[in-house]
Amino acid sequence: DTGVSQDPRHKITKRGQNVTFRCDPISEHNRLYWYRQTLGQGPEFLTYFQNEAQLEKSRLLSDRFSAERPKGSFSTLEIQRTEQGDSAMYLCASSLAGRAGESNFFGPGTRLTVL
Amino acid sequence: GEDVEQSLFLSVREGDSSVINCTYTDSSSTYLYWYKQEPGAGLQLLTYIFSNMDMKQDQRLTVLLNKKDKHLSLRIADTQTGDSAIYFCAERRGYSTLTFGKGTMLLVSP
C-alpha cells in the first residue's frame, strides 16, 4: 500500500514567479485535500476534491491559488505571482469516502520558500 | 471560539506516561483525530475516535473523550525517546475536512 506522494519536496522560487505542486493520493482514495502549514501552526485547510469535482474552494487563500484534479487521480496546486508570505509547507492528504473514521492520510509535503 | 486548543509543550522522562490534552469546539464533530509530526515530515495518523465513544485503546495509546466538556486526551504509555514529536489534535467539522490545533511538542528525555 503506497502512501500519498508529493512532488517536489522542496521548492525555492523568487517573488513573482509561478509554482505548481503535484500530489498523488493513495490509489483507491476518492477524496483529496490540500492544506497549508506555517511554522508553529497546525495544518490549515485550503480545498478538497471528490473524484474530479472540487467541492470546496472558498478557503483558498487568494485568487492566486488554484487547484485541479482533472481525471480524479493526481492533483496539482498552483500559486501564481508568489509572495514571501506564501512560504510554507503545502500538504496533500487523501481519504476514502464512507470508510470508518474516514481519516485523512497525509503526504510528506512540499516546502515552499519564496525569496 | 473557533479554535482547537492544545497546550504547547510537554516534557517527560523515558518510561513515564505522557498525557496530551485538547479542547475542541464543535459539538457536532463526528470524529476526532490524533496525528504525530516529526521534524520536516508530514503528519502520521495515530488514532481516531468516534464522537459517541468515551475511550479507545490501541497498544500504547489511549484516547479519552469527554463530549460534555469537549475535551480530548491522548495518553502514551511507557513513553520512548522516539515518541518525541509534535502531536496534533483535529476535529472533523462538515465536509470531510479537518480543523487542527497548533500542536503539542512532546520532548522525551532519557
Interface residues (C-beta under 8 A of the other chain):
Chain A: V4 R31 Y33 G40 Q41 G42 P43 E44 F45 Y48 L55 E56 L91 A93 S95 A97 G101 E102 S103 N104 F105 F106 G107 P108 G109 R111
Chain B: V4 Y31 Y33 Y35 G40 A41 G42 L43 Q44 L45 Y48 F50 F88 A90 R92 Y95 S96 T97 L98 T99 F100 G101 K102 G103
